[in-house]
Amino acid sequence: MSDFIPAVSPDVSLALPVYNGEKFVADAIRSILAQDYKNFELIICDNASTDGTEEICRDFAASDQRVRYVRNERNLGAGPNYNLGFELSRGKYFKWCACDDRISEDFLSACVAALEQNQDAVLAYGTTQTIDHDGRLIPLVGEMMSPQQASDNPPLRFKKYLNGRTTNFEIFGLYRSDALKKSTLHRSYYGSDKTLMTELTLLGRFIFVPGIVFYNREHPDRSINIWDKKVLASWMDTKAASSKHYLPNLQRLGHLIEIAVRHSDAVSPVKTLGIIFLWALRPAQFGRCTAELIGLVSPSAQLWLLRTGRRFVDLTERGVAGKLRS
């Protein structure tokens, strides 16, 4: 661990959780240290990497006093490691940084200015562009959130984000730390980042800042490209590897209900619970939760149900495509 901790608290804290990220972590760190906004700290939370990540990060910590390197004794999983980065932070503003991404040089300065000018906002974010393994621009992989979701009405923001189908690039924007302190942070199931963002819509607006760029790197090792559910569960929280059941949709539903009750002072639970109830009854979501409940009793029946559902979706999509072509 880097022993240096500046005496004066920085305005901005950035946390970079990493596990075996030697391919891209140096590029990610360099893009942070190149920011035109200088009053920040970078906390690197190494999840007990077994490749060259530790050496790379220690070199940066030794050469720049703004960098603090923290190495976990064991791999906690992405969720707990992301939360650790926030728990160690001290800034008024906070940002998570993936070990394989980049940000434009003006990202922090523009986001800080936006949050200073909009005291009711809890998050500032920029345009997302996708880069490949070598850092070259390629077509966007995923979908950004529409800036039109920045309503002054908390229940409306909550509803739009909950029902949205975006890729959640905004999770890597700049937050007001006080808002994150009120939140439930990341949980042990994959997809809890989307639930966290849904929760934050109850606490304030998300502001789109034009002109700045978040460069999201596409490569085979991204978590979004992991299809094995057990591997995905373990990636999110290593303790989940010992669990017999994988229940991310039921966990998310329970998490949302907890959030509705937790923030009753901001928005009436009657409104948020009603929105959650209607969301849970949507065919796709209802089907996923039902399949997980069935899986608790009969995993084979769950597998059959999921396969049948996929075939139905495929047939439906082919039918719609056929109508569009005719």
Salt bridges, closest charged atoms under 4 A:
ASP27 OD2 - ARG102 NE 2.65
ASP27 OD2 - ARG217 NH2 2.72
GLU41 OE1 - ARG90 NH2 3.02
ASP46 OD2 - ARG71 NH1 3.15
GLU54 OE2 - ARG58 NE 2.92
GLU54 OE1 - ARG71 NH1 3.44
ASP64 OD2 - ARG66 NH2 2.92
ASP100 OD2 - HIS219 NE2 2.61
GLU116 OE2 - LYS92 NZ 3.05
ASP120 OD2 - ARG205 NE 2.78
ASP132 OD2 - ARG136 NE 3.00
ASP134 OD1 - HIS133 ND1 3.45
ASP134 OD2 - ARG136 NH2 3.15
ASP152 OD1 - ARG205 NE 3.79
ASP178 OD1 - LYS181 NZ 3.96
GLU199 OE2 - ARG262 NE 3.90
GLU199 OE2 - HIS263 NE2 2.68
GLU218 OE1 - ARG222 NH1 2.40
ASP221 OD2 - LYS23 NZ 3.32
GLU258 OE2 - ARG187 NH2 2.79
